[in-house]
């Protein structure tokens, strides 16, 4: 049993595997800004951010952290940092109204909300009361990562059945509903998608819909 758990944990930490296998390979490229992260940069920055989130924001295993922003590399950094802590990402569609964002925050029980500066007007209308941090502002991701005393990534604190994110529906027939996604589901979805579409490590995938 211990052997199976150990193997599953290694498979879940695939970012670490790619950081070791192809450290200089570009993992994420933002078309608008031209910013990019290699697998090693993404792994190291996510590790430092995970420690900063734990030390400065009190994020623990099982906590929910929401992000309300346009598509930016910071969303991926936050996702991988929360993975290392065993916490959950709650991505919120940047097209949502304040009422819809309030519903997601209250329904998910988010402990913390990160938001993009260009969505601050909507955030100011929110009634839900988790702690709110601007991604680009003081106390944002950069400052949280820099606050880590030891920036080296810790081992992941998650198991295959632990939830990794809560994805909300568009709410076309009512209020948006949350779907709980665990590590095992995410891993096998990635594997099967790659096999079905014939995607290899040399391919690039365009993401244009809200994260």
DRENDO-1510 file (C-alpha; in Angstrom, 1 decimal, always signed):
<recs>
REC; n; res; u; v; w
REC; 1; UNK; +0.0; +0.0; +0.0 .
REC; 2; UNK; +2.8; +2.4; +0.9 .
REC; 3; UNK; +4.4; +1.7; -2.5 .
REC; 4; UNK; +1.2; +2.7; -4.3 .
REC; 5; UNK; +0.8; +5.9; -2.3 .
REC; 6; UNK; +4.4; +6.9; -2.9 .
REC; 7; UNK; +4.1; +6.3; -6.7 .
REC; 8; UNK; +0.9; +8.3; -6.8 .
REC; 9; UNK; +2.5; +11.2; -5.0 .
REC; 10; UNK; +5.4; +11.3; -7.5 .
REC; 11; UNK; +2.9; +11.3; -10.4 .
REC; 12; UNK; +1.0; +14.1; -8.9 .
REC; 13; UNK; +4.1; +16.3; -8.5 .
REC; 14; UNK; +4.6; +16.3; -12.3 .
REC; 15; UNK; +5.8; +20.0; -12.2 .
REC; 16; UNK; +8.8; +18.8; -10.2 .
REC; 17; UNK; +9.4; +16.0; -12.7 .
REC; 18; UNK; +9.5; +18.5; -15.6 .
REC; 19; UNK; +11.6; +20.9; -13.6 .
REC; 20; UNK; +14.2; +18.1; -13.3 .
REC; 21; UNK; +13.7; +16.7; -16.8 .
REC; 22; UNK; +13.6; +19.9; -18.9 .
REC; 23; UNK; +14.4; +22.9; -16.6 .
REC; 24; UNK; +14.9; +25.4; -19.4 .
REC; 25; UNK; +11.9; +24.4; -21.4 .
REC; 26; UNK; +9.2; +27.1; -21.6 .
REC; 27; UNK; +6.1; +26.0; -19.6 .
REC; 28; UNK; +3.9; +29.1; -19.9 .
REC; 29; UNK; +3.9; +32.0; -22.4 .
REC; 30; UNK; +1.5; +34.9; -22.1 .
REC; 31; UNK; +0.6; +36.2; -25.6 .
REC; 32; UNK; -0.4; +39.7; -24.4 .
REC; 33; UNK; +2.6; +40.6; -22.3 .
REC; 34; UNK; +5.2; +38.2; -23.8 .
REC; 35; UNK; +6.1; +37.0; -20.3 .
REC; 36; UNK; +7.2; +33.4; -20.0 .
REC; 37; UNK; +8.2; +30.9; -17.3 .
REC; 38; UNK; +10.4; +27.8; -17.7 .
REC; 39; UNK; +9.4; +24.7; -15.8 .
REC; 40; UNK; +12.2; +25.3; -13.3 .
REC; 41; UNK; +11.1; +28.9; -12.8 .
REC; 42; UNK; +7.5; +27.9; -12.4 .
REC; 43; UNK; +8.5; +25.1; -9.9 .
REC; 44; UNK; +10.7; +27.3; -7.8 .
REC; 45; UNK; +8.4; +30.3; -7.8 .
REC; 46; UNK; +5.4; +28.2; -6.9 .
REC; 47; UNK; +7.4; +26.6; -4.1 .
REC; 48; UNK; +8.4; +30.0; -2.7 .
REC; 49; UNK; +4.8; +31.3; -3.0 .
REC; 50; UNK; +3.5; +28.2; -1.2 .
REC; 51; UNK; +5.7; +29.0; +1.8 .
REC; 52; UNK; +4.6; +32.6; +1.6 .
REC; 53; UNK; +0.9; +31.7; +1.6 .
REC; 54; UNK; +1.4; +29.5; +4.6 .
REC; 55; UNK; +3.5; +31.9; +6.6 .
REC; 56; UNK; +1.8; +35.2; +5.8 .
REC; 57; UNK; -1.7; +34.3; +4.9 .
REC; 58; UNK; -2.2; +31.2; +7.1 .
REC; 59; UNK; -3.2; +28.9; +4.2 .
REC; 60; UNK; -3.4; +25.3; +5.2 .
REC; 61; UNK; -4.3; +22.0; +3.7 .
REC; 62; UNK; -8.0; +22.0; +2.8 .
REC; 63; UNK; -8.4; +25.8; +2.5 .
REC; 64; UNK; -10.0; +27.3; -0.5 .
REC; 65; UNK; -8.4; +30.3; -2.2 .
REC; 66; UNK; -10.2; +32.1; -5.0 .
REC; 67; UNK; -8.8; +34.1; -7.9 .
REC; 68; UNK; -10.8; +36.6; -9.9 .
REC; 69; UNK; -8.6; +37.9; -12.7 .
REC; 70; UNK; -8.0; +37.9; -16.5 .
REC; 71; UNK; -5.8; +35.1; -17.8 .
REC; 72; UNK; -2.3; +35.8; -16.4 .
REC; 73; UNK; +0.7; +33.5; -15.5 .
REC; 74; UNK; +0.0; +34.4; -11.9 .
REC; 75; UNK; -3.1; +32.2; -11.9 .
REC; 76; UNK; -0.9; +29.2; -12.7 .
REC; 77; UNK; +1.7; +30.2; -10.1 .
REC; 78; UNK; -1.1; +30.3; -7.5 .
REC; 79; UNK; -2.5; +27.0; -8.7 .
REC; 80; UNK; +0.8; +25.1; -8.3 .
REC; 81; UNK; +1.5; +26.8; -5.0 .
REC; 82; UNK; -1.8; +25.7; -3.5 .
REC; 83; UNK; -1.2; +22.2; -4.8 .
REC; 84; UNK; +2.0; +22.0; -2.7 .
REC; 85; UNK; +0.0; +23.0; +0.4 .
REC; 86; UNK; -2.9; +20.6; -0.3 .
REC; 87; UNK; -5.2; +23.6; -0.6 .
REC; 88; UNK; -7.8; +24.3; -3.3 .
REC; 89; UNK; -7.9; +26.9; -6.1 .
REC; 90; UNK; -11.3; +28.4; -6.9 .
REC; 91; UNK; -11.0; +30.2; -10.2 .
REC; 92; UNK; -13.8; +32.7; -10.9 .
REC; 93; UNK; -14.8; +33.8; -14.4 .
REC; 94; UNK; -13.7; +37.4; -15.0 .
REC; 95; UNK; -17.0; +37.9; -16.8 .
REC; 96; UNK; -19.0; +37.3; -13.6 .
REC; 97; UNK; -21.0; +40.1; -12.0 .
REC; 98; UNK; -20.4; +41.0; -8.3 .
REC; 99; UNK; -23.5; +39.0; -7.4 .
REC; 100; UNK; -22.2; +35.9; -9.1 .
REC; 101; UNK; -18.7; +36.4; -7.5 .
REC; 102; UNK; -20.4; +36.7; -4.1 .
REC; 103; UNK; -22.2; +33.5; -4.7 .
REC; 104; UNK; -19.0; +31.6; -5.6 .
REC; 105; UNK; -17.1; +33.0; -2.6 .
REC; 106; UNK; -19.9; +32.1; -0.1 .
REC; 107; UNK; -20.6; +28.7; -1.6 .
REC; 108; UNK; -17.0; +27.6; -1.8 .
REC; 109; UNK; -16.1; +29.0; +1.6 .
REC; 110; UNK; -13.0; +30.8; +0.2 .
REC; 111; UNK; -10.6; +32.0; +2.9 .
REC; 112; UNK; -8.8; +34.4; +0.5 .
REC; 113; UNK; -9.6; +36.2; -2.7 .
REC; 114; UNK; -6.9; +37.3; -5.1 .
REC; 115; UNK; -8.1; +39.7; -7.8 .
REC; 116; UNK; -6.7; +41.5; -10.8 .
REC; 117; UNK; -6.3; +45.3; -10.5 .
REC; 118; UNK; -8.5; +45.9; -13.6 .
REC; 119; UNK; -11.4; +44.1; -11.8 .
REC; 120; UNK; -11.2; +46.2; -8.6 .
REC; 121; UNK; -14.4; +48.0; -9.4 .
REC; 122; UNK; -16.3; +44.7; -9.3 .
REC; 123; UNK; -14.5; +43.6; -6.1 .
REC; 124; UNK; -15.5; +46.8; -4.3 .
REC; 125; UNK; -19.2; +45.8; -4.8 .
REC; 126; UNK; -18.8; +42.4; -3.1 .
REC; 127; UNK; -20.7; +41.6; +0.0 .
REC; 128; UNK; -18.7; +38.4; +0.8 .
REC; 129; UNK; -16.0; +39.0; +3.3 .
REC; 130; UNK; -12.9; +36.9; +2.7 .
REC; 131; UNK; -9.5; +38.6; +2.9 .
REC; 132; UNK; -8.9; +40.3; -0.5 .
REC; 133; UNK; -5.5; +40.8; -2.1 .
REC; 134; UNK; -4.7; +42.5; -5.4 .
REC; 135; UNK; -2.4; +40.3; -7.5 .
REC; 136; UNK; -0.3; +43.3; -8.6 .
REC; 137; UNK; -0.6; +45.4; -5.4 .
REC; 138; UNK; +1.2; +45.5; -2.1 .
REC; 139; UNK; +1.1; +42.1; -0.4 .
REC; 140; UNK; +0.5; +40.4; -3.8 .
REC; 141; UNK; +2.1; +37.2; -5.1 .
REC; 142; UNK; +5.6; +38.7; -5.5 .
REC; 143; UNK; +5.7; +40.0; -1.9 .
REC; 144; UNK; +4.2; +36.7; -0.5 .
REC; 145; UNK; +6.9; +34.7; -2.3 .
REC; 146; UNK; +9.7; +37.0; -1.2 .
REC; 147; UNK; +8.4; +36.6; +2.4 .
REC; 148; UNK; +9.4; +32.9; +2.4 .
REC; 149; UNK; +12.4; +32.4; +4.7 .
REC; 150; UNK; +13.5; +29.4; +2.7 .
REC; 151; UNK; +12.4; +29.6; -1.0 .
REC; 152; UNK; +13.2; +26.0; -1.8 .
REC; 153; UNK; +10.0; +24.0; -2.5 .
REC; 154; UNK; +8.8; +21.6; +0.1 .
REC; 155; UNK; +7.4; +18.2; -0.8 .
REC; 156; UNK; +3.7; +18.2; -1.8 .
REC; 157; UNK; +1.3; +17.7; +1.1 .
REC; 158; UNK; -1.5; +16.2; -1.0 .
REC; 159; UNK; -2.8; +12.7; -1.7 .
REC; 160; UNK; -4.5; +11.5; -4.9 .
REC; 161; UNK; -8.0; +11.8; -3.5 .
REC; 162; UNK; -7.5; +15.3; -2.1 .
REC; 163; UNK; -9.4; +18.0; -3.9 .
REC; 164; UNK; -7.3; +20.4; -5.9 .
REC; 165; UNK; -9.8; +22.9; -7.3 .
REC; 166; UNK; -13.5; +23.8; -7.4 .
REC; 167; UNK; -14.7; +24.7; -10.9 .
REC; 168; UNK; -18.0; +26.6; -11.2 .
REC; 169; UNK; -20.5; +26.2; -14.0 .
REC; 170; UNK; -21.6; +29.2; -16.1 .
REC; 171; UNK; -25.0; +29.2; -14.2 .
REC; 172; UNK; -27.1; +29.2; -17.3 .
REC; 173; UNK; -30.1; +27.5; -15.5 .
REC; 174; UNK; -29.5; +29.0; -12.1 .
REC; 175; UNK; -26.7; +30.0; -9.7 .
REC; 176; UNK; -23.2; +28.6; -10.7 .
REC; 177; UNK; -22.6; +25.2; -9.2 .
REC; 178; UNK; -19.2; +24.0; -7.9 .
REC; 179; UNK; -17.6; +20.8; -9.2 .
REC; 180; UNK; -14.9; +19.4; -6.9 .
REC; 181; UNK; -11.8; +18.1; -8.8 .
REC; 182; UNK; -9.3; +16.0; -7.0 .
REC; 183; UNK; -5.6; +15.3; -7.9 .
REC; 184; UNK; -6.3; +11.8; -9.4 .
REC; 185; UNK; -9.0; +13.2; -11.7 .
REC; 186; UNK; -6.8; +16.0; -12.9 .
REC; 187; UNK; -3.9; +13.7; -13.5 .
REC; 188; UNK; -5.9; +11.1; -15.5 .
REC; 189; UNK; -7.7; +13.8; -17.4 .
REC; 190; UNK; -4.4; +15.2; -18.5 .
REC; 191; UNK; -3.1; +11.8; -19.5 .
REC; 192; UNK; -6.2; +10.8; -21.5 .
REC; 193; UNK; -6.4; +14.2; -23.2 .
REC; 194; UNK; -2.8; +13.9; -24.3 .
REC; 195; UNK; -3.4; +10.3; -25.6 .
REC; 196; UNK; -6.7; +11.1; -27.3 .
REC; 197; UNK; -5.4; +14.3; -29.1 .
REC; 198; UNK; -1.9; +13.0; -29.7 .
REC; 199; UNK; -0.3; +15.8; -27.7 .
REC; 200; UNK; +3.4; +15.5; -26.9 .
REC; 201; UNK; +6.0; +17.4; -24.9 .
REC; 202; UNK; +6.9; +19.4; -28.0 .
REC; 203; UNK; +3.4; +20.7; -28.6 .
REC; 204; UNK; +2.0; +24.1; -27.6 .
REC; 205; UNK; -1.6; +24.5; -26.4 .
REC; 206; UNK; -3.6; +27.8; -26.7 .
REC; 207; UNK; -5.8; +28.8; -23.8 .
REC; 208; UNK; -8.2; +31.6; -24.7 .
REC; 209; UNK; -11.2; +31.0; -22.5 .
REC; 210; UNK; -11.4; +32.3; -18.9 .
REC; 211; UNK; -9.2; +30.1; -16.6 .
</recs>
